[in-house]
Amino acid sequence: MIVRSLASILNTAAHVKGDSFESRRILLAADGLGYSLHDTICKEGTAQVLQYKNHVETNYVIEGEGEVQNVATGEVFALSPGTVYVLDRHEEHILRAQRGDMRIICVFTPALTGQEKHDADGSYPAAG
């Protein structure tokens, strides 16, 4: 059984901060689950261009409001608490936090190690 609190992640190596986000990486590849679980804050007024070419990401918004745009189609989807969006086809997307910081619970498959950094196109490298 794994039991872990968000408080135990804060200000550790599993708490990654960038200009537009904070990723609190609660479960990682080392936990052996096949997925990783992240509590992420996207800062109000920011936009991030991302594309997870090597991972599927499921996102559940629990605070704040914003939007996600599919770059290929131009479609824009409103995000607010209770909304889920899944990047199941590795879509390049723009995530915008517009009203308050957006807090999103994210699940990545395959699991992230926790040491990944976004590359120039907003992706993480393949596992292994």
C-alpha positions in Angstrom: 0.0 0.0 0.0 1.2 3.5 -0.9 0.1 6.4 1.3 1.5 9.8 0.5 0.3 13.4 1.2 0.7 16.5 -1.0 2.4 18.1 2.0 5.1 15.5 1.9 5.9 16.4 -1.8 6.1 20.2 -1.4 9.7 21.6 -1.6 11.2 18.3 -2.5 12.7 17.1 -5.8 9.2 15.9 -6.8 7.9 19.5 -6.6 8.9 21.1 -9.9 8.4 24.8 -10.5 8.5 26.7 -13.8 7.5 30.2 -14.9 3.9 29.2 -15.6 3.4 26.1 -13.6 4.1 24.0 -10.5 4.0 20.2 -10.8 3.7 18.3 -7.5 4.5 14.8 -8.6 2.8 12.5 -6.1 3.2 9.1 -7.7 6.1 8.3 -10.2 7.6 5.5 -12.2 9.6 4.3 -9.2 6.3 3.4 -7.5 5.8 0.7 -10.1 2.2 1.5 -11.0 2.6 2.1 -14.8 1.2 5.6 -14.4 2.2 8.8 -12.6 -0.1 11.2 -10.7 0.5 14.9 -10.5 -1.2 17.8 -8.7 -0.4 20.7 -11.1 -0.9 24.5 -10.7 -1.1 26.5 -14.0 -0.6 30.2 -13.1 -3.3 32.7 -14.0 -2.6 34.6 -17.1 -0.2 32.1 -18.6 -0.3 30.0 -21.8 1.7 26.8 -22.4 2.2 25.2 -25.7 2.6 21.4 -25.1 2.6 18.1 -26.9 3.2 14.8 -25.2 4.5 12.7 -28.1 5.5 9.8 -25.9 2.8 9.9 -23.2 -1.0 9.9 -22.8 -2.1 12.5 -20.3 -5.5 12.7 -18.6 -6.3 16.0 -16.8 -9.1 16.7 -14.3 -9.6 20.4 -13.4 -10.4 21.0 -9.8 -9.8 24.8 -9.4 -9.7 27.9 -11.6 -10.9 28.4 -15.2 -9.3 28.5 -18.6 -9.2 26.7 -21.9 -7.4 24.2 -23.9 -6.9 24.6 -27.7 -6.2 21.8 -30.1 -3.5 23.3 -32.3 -4.2 21.1 -35.4 -8.0 21.8 -35.5 -8.2 25.2 -33.8 -10.9 23.9 -31.5 -11.1 25.6 -28.1 -12.6 23.9 -25.0 -13.6 25.7 -21.8 -12.0 24.3 -18.6 -13.5 24.7 -15.2 -13.8 22.6 -12.0 -15.2 19.2 -12.9 -13.9 19.2 -16.5 -11.7 16.4 -17.8 -9.6 16.4 -21.0 -7.5 13.6 -22.4 -4.6 14.0 -24.8 -5.1 10.5 -26.1 -3.8 11.2 -29.6 -0.7 13.1 -28.5 -2.3 16.4 -29.6 -0.3 19.6 -29.6 -2.3 21.9 -27.5 -2.2 25.3 -25.8 -3.3 25.4 -22.2 -4.4 28.8 -20.9 -5.2 29.7 -17.2 -7.5 32.6 -17.4 -9.5 33.1 -14.1 -7.5 32.2 -11.1 -4.7 29.7 -11.0 -5.9 26.4 -12.5 -5.3 23.3 -10.4 -5.3 20.1 -12.4 -4.9 16.5 -11.4 -2.9 14.8 -14.1 -2.2 11.2 -14.9 0.5 10.2 -17.3 1.0 6.8 -19.0 3.6 5.6 -19.2 4.7 6.9 -15.8 7.1 9.8 -15.5 10.2 9.5 -13.5 9.8 13.0 -12.1 13.1 14.2 -13.6 11.7 15.1 -17.0 11.9 18.6 -18.4 9.8 19.9 -21.3 11.8 20.0 -24.6 11.5 22.8 -27.2 8.1 21.5 -28.5 6.6 21.0 -25.0 7.1 17.2 -24.9 8.8 14.8 -22.5 11.3 12.2 -23.7 10.2 8.6 -24.1 10.6 6.5 -21.0 13.7 4.4 -20.6 
